[in-house]
């Protein structure tokens, strides 16, 4: 071979590369044996889970009432041929309606709108095994995710604080319906102030009317205690409510007593004026409210040290606790402010044809072993009513005193022992009372009408119009 010849080597051929889809298939085949056991374990666990809860659903007895949620639970609905026919007829009718017509139809039917499938769904949801424990797990997960709220309840340190709650529907001018908004709530506030002003103007000189609206916990708590992720729009809503209230009060000249600012001051001072697990003020908060109210009449309130503070319970958990499902939270203390002679008062509670008579203001024995212990304040023996009675009469035995009609929501329950030191009380809860007012309005000893609500009731409840429709015509007729 010539030394000058150049040897040329054949090029090395690279192996042909498989398509990506084929590579992926090979890997799946390789892993098939390894993942099969995992898949079987997951499927088996799921089946065991379903089987276990299915068995528990039929083994565990149905509950009628949830102590933790403080509400009646759905029961198994009855299924009949007439019920099936009625549900089918309703469904066919809905199929022919427009969306607006459906909303109006549903609003008109109210609770009776529910068909069997809705009721059976509610039943399974309410009777689900270990429901209370699962609610706690859900709340814990919300906290772990730094959401700091569950079911519209804020976790603000040791306080559970209910967010704004605008409820109900409103009818548009064209007859259609929609859910209420915070703007609608502000309009309800203005309308309620205007109605109360109308009542005030109709009263004779011998009777005066005053209105006191208490702040909710969220209205008095400092912003520093709220979760960092608290929505700023809720801050705006709070301002809208109170601005609407104050502006309408100024416009109508309504005689009002400020309770929000004084409770805010004591709350910021670290005093225990609102419960941590409930939306009500404590007995101490009610005392400070009483001081503001009674001073507005030119009367000096009884000093705090004239009361002995008796601990009724240290294990009270309230409505925000029930709503949040945070069973790992703390518990509240309910105090009864006692004074010499407080059993010399007779409290008569009337709910329809049921009557409860107490010596004093506290139904201690009845509510001691009941979850909703706030009912100890003027609570009837019918524990479903608590202290939210249609009519409650408080009189001091053997004395004739000026009388006050107290129109209130549940915030008024715990203030009764304080006001009763000065007046005989006729207490009306418009949410449960449909009784005619005339026998109370005609009392010659009637000197005052006090309307005491918290802001949530005041912005959602239109029952004040019922009071206006009864009181204003009565005194106008008397004047004529």
C-alpha positions in Angstrom: 0.0 0.0 0.0 1.2 3.4 -0.9 2.2 5.3 2.2 0.6 8.4 0.9 -2.8 6.7 0.7 -5.3 8.1 3.3 -7.4 5.5 5.0 -11.1 6.5 5.3 -13.1 4.9 8.1 -16.8 4.1 7.7 -19.0 6.5 9.8 -20.4 5.1 13.0 -24.2 4.8 12.8 -26.2 6.0 15.8 -29.0 3.7 17.0 -32.4 4.8 15.8 -34.2 6.8 18.6 -37.7 5.7 19.7 -40.6 8.1 19.5 -41.5 9.8 22.8 -44.9 8.1 22.9 -43.2 4.7 22.6 -40.7 5.6 25.3 -43.6 6.6 27.6 -45.4 3.4 26.9 -42.3 1.4 27.7 -41.9 3.2 31.0 -45.6 2.6 31.9 -45.2 -1.1 31.2 -42.1 -1.1 33.4 -44.0 0.6 36.2 -47.1 -1.4 35.8 -46.1 -4.1 38.2 -44.9 -1.6 40.8 -48.0 0.7 40.7 -50.5 -2.1 40.6 -50.2 -2.8 44.3 -50.5 1.0 45.0 -53.6 1.3 42.9 -55.2 -1.7 44.5 -54.4 -0.3 48.0 -56.0 3.1 47.1 -59.1 1.5 45.6 -59.4 -0.8 48.6 -59.0 2.1 51.1 -61.7 4.1 49.2 -64.1 1.1 49.3 -63.4 0.5 53.0 -64.1 4.3 53.6 -67.4 4.2 51.7 -68.4 0.9 53.3 -67.5 2.1 56.9 -69.5 5.3 56.6 -72.3 3.6 54.9 -72.6 1.1 57.7 -72.2 3.8 60.4 -75.0 5.9 58.7 -77.5 3.1 59.3 -76.0 2.0 62.7 -75.9 5.3 64.4 -79.2 6.8 65.5 -80.5 10.0 63.8 -80.1 13.2 65.8 -82.8 15.8 66.1 -80.7 18.6 67.4 -77.0 19.6 67.0 -75.6 21.0 70.3 -72.5 22.3 68.5 -74.3 23.9 65.6 -77.3 25.0 67.8 -79.9 24.1 65.2 -82.5 21.4 64.5 -81.2 18.8 62.1 -83.1 17.5 59.0 -85.0 14.2 59.4 -85.8 11.5 56.9 -88.6 12.9 54.6 -91.6 10.8 53.8 -92.0 9.6 50.3 -95.6 9.1 49.0 -97.2 8.9 45.5 -98.9 12.3 46.1 -95.5 13.8 47.0 -93.8 12.4 43.9 -96.7 13.7 41.7 -96.5 17.1 43.3 -92.8 17.4 42.8 -93.1 16.3 39.1 -95.8 18.9 38.5 -93.7 21.6 40.1 -90.7 20.6 38.0 -92.8 20.8 34.8 -94.1 24.2 35.8 -90.5 25.5 36.4 -89.4 24.2 32.9 -91.9 26.7 31.3 -90.7 29.7 33.3 -88.1 32.3 32.7 -85.3 32.8 35.2 -87.0 35.8 36.8 -90.3 34.0 37.0 -88.5 31.1 38.7 -87.0 33.4 41.3 -90.4 34.9 42.1 -92.0 31.5 42.3 -89.3 30.1 44.6 -89.6 33.2 46.8 -93.3 32.8 47.0 -93.1 29.2 48.0 -90.4 29.7 50.6 -89.4 26.5 52.6 -92.2 24.6 50.9 -90.3 24.8 47.6 -88.0 22.0 48.5 -88.7 18.8 46.5 -87.9 15.3 47.9 -84.4 15.2 46.4 -83.6 18.4 48.2 -84.9 17.1 51.5 -83.1 13.8 51.3 -79.9 15.6 50.5 -80.3 17.8 53.6 -81.1 14.7 55.6 -77.9 12.9 54.5 -75.8 16.0 55.0 -77.2 16.6 58.6 -77.0 13.0 59.7 -73.6 12.2 58.2 -71.6 10.1 60.6 -69.1 12.0 62.7 -70.3 15.3 61.3 -69.1 17.4 64.2 -65.6 15.9 64.1 -65.3 16.5 60.3 -66.4 20.1 60.8 -63.5 20.5 63.3 -61.1 19.0 60.7 -62.3 21.5 58.1 -61.8 24.4 60.4 -58.3 23.2 61.3 -57.5 22.9 57.6 -58.7 26.5 57.0 -56.4 27.7 59.7 -53.5 25.6 58.4 -53.9 27.2 55.0 -53.7 30.7 56.7 -57.2 31.5 55.5 -58.1 32.4 59.1 -61.8 32.0 58.6 -64.4 29.3 58.1 -68.2 29.7 57.3 -67.9 33.5 57.4 -66.4 33.5 60.9 -63.0 35.1 61.4 -60.4 33.5 63.7 -59.1 36.6 65.4 -56.8 35.2 68.1 -59.0 34.1 71.1 -62.1 35.7 69.4 -64.4 34.1 66.8 -65.9 37.1 65.0 -68.9 36.8 62.7 -68.5 38.7 59.4 -71.2 40.8 57.8 -74.4 38.8 57.2 -76.9 40.3 54.8 -79.8 38.0 54.4 -83.1 37.8 52.5 -84.3 38.8 49.0 -85.8 42.0 47.7 -88.3 42.5 44.9 -87.3 44.8 42.0 -89.7 47.4 40.5 -90.5 45.0 37.6 -91.5 42.3 40.0 -88.4 40.2 39.8 -86.4 39.1 42.9 -82.7 39.2 43.8 -80.6 38.6 46.9 -80.1 41.5 49.3 -76.8 43.4 49.2 -75.1 45.6 51.7 -76.6 48.6 49.9 -80.0 47.1 50.6 -79.0 46.7 54.2 -78.1 50.4 54.4 -81.6 51.3 53.0 -83.2 49.1 55.6 -81.3 51.0 58.3 -82.5 54.3 56.9 -86.1 53.1 56.7 -86.0 51.8 60.3 -84.7 55.1 61.6 -87.4 56.9 59.6 -90.1 54.7 61.0 -88.9 55.1 64.6 -88.9 58.9 64.1 -92.5 58.6 63.0 -93.3 56.7 66.2 -91.5 59.3 68.3 -93.5 62.1 66.7 -96.8 60.4 67.4 -96.2 59.9 71.1 -97.8 62.2 73.7 -95.6 64.4 75.9 -95.9 61.9 78.8 -94.1 59.1 76.8 -90.7 59.4 75.2 -89.0 57.1 72.8 -85.2 56.4 72.6 -83.3 54.2 70.3 -80.0 52.4 71.1 -78.2 50.3 68.5 -75.3 48.2 69.7 -72.3 47.4 67.7 -71.5 43.9 66.7 -68.1 42.4 67.8 -66.7 43.2 64.4 -67.8 46.8 64.9 -65.8 47.3 68.2 -62.8 45.0 67.7 -59.5 46.9 66.8 -58.3 46.3 63.3 -55.0 45.0 64.8 -56.9 42.0 66.1 -58.4 41.0 62.8 -56.7 38.5 60.5 -54.1 40.2 58.1 -56.1 38.8 55.1 -59.4 40.3 56.3 -61.1 41.6 53.1 -61.0 45.4 52.8 -64.5 45.5 51.3 -65.9 44.3 54.7 -64.3 47.4 56.3 -66.1 49.5 53.7 -69.4 47.8 54.5 -69.1 48.5 58.2 -68.7 52.2 57.4 -71.6 52.2 55.1 -73.9 50.8 57.8 -73.0 53.2 60.5 -72.8 56.2 58.1 -76.3 55.4 56.9 -77.5 55.2 60.5 -75.9 58.4 61.7 -76.9 60.4 58.6 -80.6 59.3 58.8 -80.6 60.0 62.6 -79.4 63.5 61.9 -82.0 64.0 59.1 -84.9 62.8 61.2 -83.8 64.1 64.6 -84.3 60.8 66.2 -83.4 60.6 69.9 -80.6 58.0 70.1 -78.2 56.6 72.7 -74.7 55.8 71.5 -73.5 52.3 72.6 -71.0 51.4 69.9 -68.3 53.9 70.9 -68.5 53.2 74.7 -68.3 49.4 74.1 -65.4 50.0 71.6 -63.5 52.0 74.3 -63.9 49.3 76.9 -63.0 46.5 74.4 -59.9 48.3 73.4 -59.1 48.7 77.1 -58.9 44.9 77.4 -62.2 44.4 79.3 -64.3 41.4 78.7 -67.4 43.1 77.2 -68.1 40.7 74.3 -68.1 36.9 74.4 -65.3 35.2 72.5 -67.4 32.4 71.0 -70.8 34.2 70.7 -72.1 37.4 69.1 -73.7 38.9 72.3 -72.1 41.3 74.8 -71.3 39.9 78.2 -73.0 40.9 81.4 -70.2 43.5 81.9 -70.9 44.8 78.4 -74.6 45.0 79.2 -73.8 46.9 82.4 -71.8 49.6 80.5 -74.7 49.8 78.0 -77.2 50.2 80.9 -75.1 53.1 82.2 -75.3 55.0 79.0 -79.0 54.3 78.6 -80.0 55.3 82.2 -77.8 58.5 82.1 -79.8 59.6 79.0 -82.9 59.8 81.3 -81.0 62.0 83.8 -80.7 59.1 86.3 -77.5 58.1 87.9 -76.7 54.4 87.3 -75.9 52.0 90.1 -72.2 51.7 90.6 -70.4 48.5 89.4 -69.4 47.7 93.0 -73.1 47.5 94.1 -73.4 44.3 92.2 -72.0 40.9 93.2 -70.8 39.0 90.1 -71.8 35.4 90.3 -70.3 32.9 87.9 -73.0 30.9 86.3 -70.8 28.8 83.9 -67.3 28.8 82.6 -68.1 26.5 79.7 -70.4 28.6 77.5 -69.9 28.3 73.7 -72.1 30.4 71.5 -73.4 30.9 68.0 -70.1 32.0 66.3 -68.4 28.9 67.8 -71.2 26.7 66.4 -71.0 28.4 63.0 -67.2 28.2 62.8 -67.0 24.5 63.7 -63.8 25.4 65.7 -64.3 23.0 68.6 -60.7 23.4 69.6 -61.3 27.0 70.6 -61.8 28.4 74.2 -64.9 28.7 76.2 -66.7 31.7 77.7 -67.8 32.6 81.2 -71.4 33.8 81.9 -71.8 36.0 84.9 -75.0 37.0 86.7 -74.9 40.5 88.2 -76.8 40.0 91.5 -77.9 42.6 94.1 -79.9 42.6 97.3 -83.6 42.2 96.6 -83.2 41.0 93.0 -85.6 38.1 93.8 -88.3 40.5 94.8 -89.1 40.9 91.1 -91.6 38.7 89.2 -90.8 38.0 85.6 -93.8 36.6 83.6 -92.9 35.2 80.2 -95.7 34.6 77.7 -95.2 32.7 74.4 -98.6 32.0 72.9 -100.5 29.8 75.4 -97.3 28.9 77.3 -96.4 30.9 80.5 -93.3 30.8 82.7 -93.0 32.7 86.0 -89.6 33.5 87.5 -88.8 35.1 90.8 -86.0 37.4 89.6 -84.6 37.5 86.1 -82.6 34.2 85.8 -83.9 30.8 84.9 -80.8 29.1 86.3 -81.9 25.5 86.8 -83.5 25.1 83.4 -80.5 26.2 81.4 -77.6 24.9 83.5 -77.3 21.6 81.5 -78.3 23.0 78.2 -75.8 23.9 75.5 -77.2 27.4 74.9 -76.7 28.8 78.3 -77.4 32.4 77.2 -81.0 31.4 77.7 -80.5 31.9 81.5 -81.4 35.6 81.0 -85.2 35.8 81.1 -85.3 32.3 79.5 -88.7 30.5 79.4 -89.2 26.9 80.4 -89.8 26.2 76.8 -86.0 26.1 76.0 -86.5 26.5 72.3 -87.3 30.1 72.9 -84.5 31.0 75.3 -85.0 34.6 76.2 -86.4 35.6 72.9 -90.0 35.7 74.2 -93.0 37.2 72.6 -93.9 39.1 75.7 -92.1 39.4 79.1 -93.5 41.4 82.0 -91.1 42.4 84.8 -92.6 44.0 88.0 -91.2 44.8 91.4 -93.4 43.1 94.0 -95.5 45.5 96.1 -94.4 48.7 94.3 -96.0 51.0 91.6 -93.3 52.4 89.4 -92.9 54.1 86.0 -93.2 51.6 83.1 -90.9 51.1 80.1 -91.8 49.2 76.9 -88.5 47.6 75.8 -88.6 46.5 72.1 -85.5 44.4 71.7 -83.6 41.6 70.1 -81.5 39.0 72.1 -79.0 41.7 73.1 -81.7 43.1 75.4 -82.0 39.9 77.4 -79.0 40.4 79.6 -79.7 44.1 80.2 -83.1 43.4 81.9 -81.7 43.0 85.4 -80.2 46.5 85.3 -83.1 48.4 83.8 -85.5 46.6 86.2 -84.0 48.5 89.1 -85.6 51.7 87.8 -88.7 50.7 85.8 -91.3 48.0 85.5 -90.7 46.5 82.1 -93.0 45.3 79.2 -90.5 43.5 76.9 -91.5 42.8 73.3 -89.5 40.8 70.8 -91.1 41.6 67.4 -89.5 38.6 65.8 -91.8 36.3 67.8 -94.6 38.6 69.0 -97.8 39.4 67.0 -99.7 40.6 70.0 -101.7 43.8 69.9 -99.8 46.6 71.8 -102.9 48.6 72.8 -103.2 47.2 76.3 -99.6 48.2 77.0 -99.8 51.6 75.3 -102.9 52.5 77.3 -101.2 51.9 80.6 -101.3 55.2 82.6 -97.8 54.5 84.1 -96.1 54.1 80.7 -93.3 56.7 80.6 -90.7 55.3 78.2 -90.3 53.2 75.0 -86.8 52.0 74.4 -85.8 50.3 71.2 -82.6 48.2 71.7 -81.2 46.3 68.8 -77.7 45.3 67.7 -76.7 46.4 64.2 -77.1 43.0 62.5 -80.8 42.9 63.5 -81.3 46.5 62.7 -79.9 46.2 59.1 -81.7 42.9 58.3 -85.0 43.1 60.2 -88.0 45.0 58.9 -90.2 44.2 61.9 -89.9 47.8 63.2 -92.5 48.6 60.5 -94.9 46.3 62.5 -94.3 48.3 65.6 -94.9 51.5 63.7 -98.1 50.2 62.2 -99.5 49.5 65.7 -98.2 52.3 67.8 -98.6 55.3 65.4 -102.3 54.7 64.7 -103.1 54.1 68.3 -101.7 57.5 69.5 -103.1 59.4 66.5 -106.5 58.1 67.3 -106.1 59.0 71.0 -105.0 62.6 70.0 -108.1 63.0 67.9 
